[in-house]
Amino acid sequence: MKKVYFLQTCDTCKRILKEVNTAGFERQEIKTNNITETQLDEMYALSGSYEGLFNKRARLYTSKDLKNKNLSEADYKNYLLQEYTFLKRPVFIVDDTIFIGNSKKVIAQLKEVL
């Protein structure tokens, strides 16, 4: 399976999608097509952590003062399901490997696999 979760309005996502060969990938724009609990559970199974999927740079993270709260994995999961901006993006799934976020290291690893 090859899939990418991204945000169409995110300039970083746009740049990475141009940079990476996504031919053969199923593409899901997360604002118009929210991630389901099943999809989130699949990402969790590959990553081992809801916190690892969580975008701590999101404006809502700051406005809700979440950094000063002791969040559990269940809390992270609930926030991810409630609001698309909390998903660290883009998220690429290639077979049984997940690549989360936009760091140069993650994108370099993704390119090696492709």
KAZI-V565532 format. One record per backbone hydrogen bond with DSSP energy under -0.5 kcal/mol. NH is the residue of the N-H (numbers start at 0). CO is the residue of the C=O. Records with the same first field share a line. If there is no record, write none. Layout:
BEGIN
NH->CO / CO
END
This chain:
BEGIN
2->92
3->25
4->90
5->27
7->5
9->6
10->8
13->9
14->10
15->11
16->12
17->13
18->14
19->15
21->19
24->21
25->1
26->24
27->3
29->5 / 27
32->28
39->35
40->36
41->37
42->38
43->39
44->40
45->41
46->42
47->43
52->49
53->50
54->85
55->53
57->54
60->57
61->57
62->58
63->59
64->61
65->60
66->60
67->64
68->65
70->68
75->71
76->72
77->73
78->74
79->75
80->76
81->77
82->78
85->82
86->83
87->52
89->4
90->4
91->89 / 98
92->2
93->96
94->0 / 92
96->93
98->91
100->89
106->102
107->103
108->104
109->105
110->106
111->107
112->108
113->109
END
